[in-house]
Amino acid sequence: MSHTPATAVSPQDAAKPLPLWRVVLVRPEMMTLVLLAAAFVIACLLSPFFASLTFILESATYYAEFSIIALVLTLVIIAGEIDLSPASTMALTACLFGTVFQAGLPIGWAIAASLAAGLVMGAFNGVMVLWLRLPSLMVTIGTLIMYRGLAQVLAGDKSIGKFPAWFVGIDYRTLLGVPVPVLVFVIASLALAFVLGATILGRQIYQIGTSEIAARHAGIKVRRIKFALFLAMGLTSALCGLLAASRLASVRYDLATGGELQMVLIVMLGGTYIFGGRGTIAGTFIASWLLVIIATGMTVANIPVTYQLTVMGLLLIVSIIATNAIYARNQR
């Protein structure tokens, strides 16, 4: 009885490199990186200013607050929750800061009051979601409206300013040529990337988002971790409210209006899975720069604000669809 010898597979055939398009489709952040490169090329064609690193860094200062919050929001979404109130938290805590300072108290007290209020607001979201077991989407839509209304009650329709000279103009202060808000964003990105990718806490956040029930059975303190994330959102939003107050040299109740869209857009463009369990800080970091290029490019091209909002909304929908498709394909 004859046997047909098996055809040997050479190591070269067994380890053929994947085509570039397949590499891009394996990880969402790779797709975001390709989009960033394409957007940069198009922006350079629109204006030679984009070839200047200084111009890009200066443009990034206008989006640094949203980008910093998006980093923490990434952790919240990976853990299976969402927070749509940070822009309103920015406004309310900034208005509280301005009101306390305007009342004649030292600016240190005003800063402390702002940060403490951010913690309280984050804690309120956490209690409503984790102890009263209400959906985080509904809770934070409610607090989005409530916090914005309280900011208007506190500050009225007027601007609050006349802060000390040392406090204002943080966007003009640089370290090694990098504006301070952008530097804070970069440092926060590195720190949170380490936490998420190289610590037990990071692995627990992924496990909670993948299966909360399994995480509880594994002994993970799910409620404690999620509550800490809501606190971090509140504190970070308050800090970014102070950064915005310094950059603008004044505060109003409508500070950061519409910022929720941009924060969620950054996270989704970075490849974070809307239903939790997947995502990276690297993706959010890349997406932040993509948003800077796109938004600044549209402004340079004199595209009306209404069309810019349309593009942002379309990008959000497309990013969610693309991310879901990539993760679904990888599960096959």
Secondary structure, 3 states (H helix, E strand, C coil): CCCCCCCCCCHHHHCCCCCHHHHHHHCHHHHHHHHHHHHHHHHHHHCHHHHCHHHHHHHHCCCHHHHHHHHHHHHHHHCCCCCCCHHHHHHHHHHHHHHHHHCCCCHHHHHHHHHHHHHHHHHHHHHHHHCCCCCHHHHHHHHHHHHHHHHHHHHCCCCEECCCCCCCCHHHCEECCEEHHHHHHHHHHHHHHHHHHHCHHHHHHHHHHHCHHHHHHCCCCHHHHHHHHHHHHHHHHHHHHHHHHHHHCEECCCCCCCHHHHHHHHHHHCCCCCCCCCCCHHHHHHHHHHHHHHHHHHHHCCCCHHHHHHHHHHHHHHHHHHHHHHHHHHCC
